Amino acid sequence: MPKEKKTKFKIEAEVVKGECPNCSEITMLVGITSQFFRCMECGGDLEQHVNGKISYLPIMQSRTDGGKPYVKDWKWRKQKD
């Protein structure tokens, strides 16, 4: 029986420091893809936007009426005291 060939692959994750809009903490953000990041503090998923500066916005759920979600529709989570 022939021996199966093992393939090697390398995984590289981009890690950046930034402010998470979900928890308002300066924390490490780990790249899930080249455009999406996850906060290491609260676990929130963020989308990177580059327009003169780099900003991270929360990923919003699709609206139930089929419309396009806007940032003003996103509700800030209350901080724990």
C-alpha positions in Angstrom: 0.0 0.0 0.0 1.6 3.3 -1.0 2.3 5.9 1.6 0.2 9.0 1.4 2.1 12.2 0.6 1.9 14.8 3.4 1.4 18.4 2.4 2.7 21.2 4.5 1.0 24.6 4.8 1.7 27.7 6.7 -0.8 29.9 8.4 0.0 33.5 9.1 -2.3 35.8 11.1 -2.0 39.6 11.0 -2.2 41.1 14.5 -2.7 44.8 14.9 -3.3 47.1 17.8 -6.4 49.2 17.7 -9.5 50.4 19.5 -12.5 48.1 19.4 -15.8 50.0 18.9 -17.6 47.2 20.7 -15.8 47.3 24.1 -14.0 50.7 23.7 -10.7 49.1 24.7 -7.2 49.5 23.0 -6.5 45.9 22.3 -5.0 43.4 19.9 -7.1 42.7 16.8 -6.4 39.4 15.0 -6.9 39.2 11.3 -9.4 36.5 10.2 -9.1 37.5 6.6 -7.3 40.5 4.9 -10.4 42.7 5.7 -12.0 41.2 8.8 -10.6 41.2 12.3 -11.6 39.9 15.8 -11.1 41.7 19.1 -9.1 39.8 21.7 -11.0 41.4 24.6 -14.7 41.0 23.7 -14.5 38.6 20.7 -16.4 41.1 18.5 -15.9 40.8 14.7 -14.8 44.0 12.9 -14.4 45.1 9.3 -11.4 47.2 8.4 -12.1 50.3 6.4 -9.3 52.4 4.8 -10.2 55.9 3.8 -7.4 58.3 4.6 -7.0 56.4 7.9 -7.6 52.9 9.1 -10.8 52.4 11.1 -12.5 49.2 12.4 -16.3 49.0 12.3 -18.5 46.3 13.7 -20.0 43.7 11.4 -23.7 44.3 11.5 -26.4 41.7 10.9 -28.6 42.1 7.8 -31.8 44.0 8.2 -35.0 42.1 8.3 -36.7 44.4 5.7 -34.0 43.7 3.1 -32.5 47.2 3.4 -28.8 48.0 3.7 -27.5 48.4 7.3 -26.0 51.7 8.2 -23.5 52.5 11.0 -26.1 54.7 12.7 -28.4 51.6 13.1 -25.7 49.9 15.2 -26.3 50.1 18.9 -23.3 50.6 21.3 -23.1 47.9 23.9 -23.2 49.2 27.5 -20.0 48.9 29.5 -20.0 46.6 32.6 -19.4 48.6 35.8 
